[in-house]
């Protein structure tokens, strides 16, 4: 049986490491607003926001 979280991870785009060109591991972070990618070989990391960026606060 697959949990909703696992289904979400499977639907996320895969990413190859910038340096090694191997598939990176992915996980949801920040209240499931970001995808965090980590290379299992060289530990290169990248984070991508899911959805639109929230508006900046007024000054």
C-alpha positions as CSV (number, residue, x, y, z in Angstrom):
1,X,0.0,0.0,0.0
2,X,1.3,3.5,-0.9
3,X,0.9,6.4,1.4
4,X,-0.1,9.9,0.0
5,X,3.4,11.2,0.8
6,X,5.1,8.4,-1.3
7,X,2.7,9.2,-4.2
8,X,3.7,12.8,-4.0
9,X,7.4,12.0,-4.1
10,X,6.9,9.7,-7.1
11,X,5.1,12.5,-8.9
12,X,8.0,15.0,-8.3
13,X,10.4,15.5,-11.2
14,X,13.6,13.6,-11.0
15,X,16.9,15.5,-11.2
16,X,20.4,14.5,-12.1
17,X,23.3,15.8,-10.1
18,X,25.0,18.7,-11.7
19,X,28.4,17.2,-11.1
20,X,28.1,13.4,-11.2
21,X,25.0,13.1,-13.5
22,X,23.6,10.4,-11.2
23,X,19.9,10.5,-10.1
24,X,19.5,12.5,-6.9
25,X,17.4,11.5,-3.8
26,X,14.4,13.7,-3.2
27,X,12.3,14.6,-0.1
28,X,9.7,17.2,0.7
29,X,10.7,19.8,3.3
30,X,9.3,23.1,4.7
31,X,5.8,21.9,5.2
32,X,5.9,20.2,1.8
33,X,6.5,23.5,0.1
34,X,10.0,22.6,-1.2
35,X,11.7,19.6,-2.8
36,X,15.2,18.9,-1.4
37,X,17.5,17.0,-3.7
38,X,20.7,15.3,-2.5
39,X,23.2,13.4,-4.5
40,X,24.1,10.0,-3.0
41,X,27.5,10.1,-4.6
42,X,29.0,13.6,-3.9
43,X,26.4,15.0,-1.5
44,X,25.6,18.0,-3.8
45,X,22.3,19.6,-2.7
46,X,19.6,21.6,-4.4
47,X,16.2,22.8,-3.2
48,X,13.3,23.8,-5.4
49,X,10.1,25.6,-4.4
50,X,6.8,23.9,-5.3
51,X,4.2,26.3,-6.5
52,X,4.4,30.1,-6.7
53,X,6.6,32.3,-4.5
54,X,4.5,34.0,-1.8
55,X,4.3,37.8,-2.1
56,X,7.0,39.8,-0.3
57,X,5.9,41.8,2.8
58,X,5.2,45.5,2.4
59,X,7.9,47.8,3.8
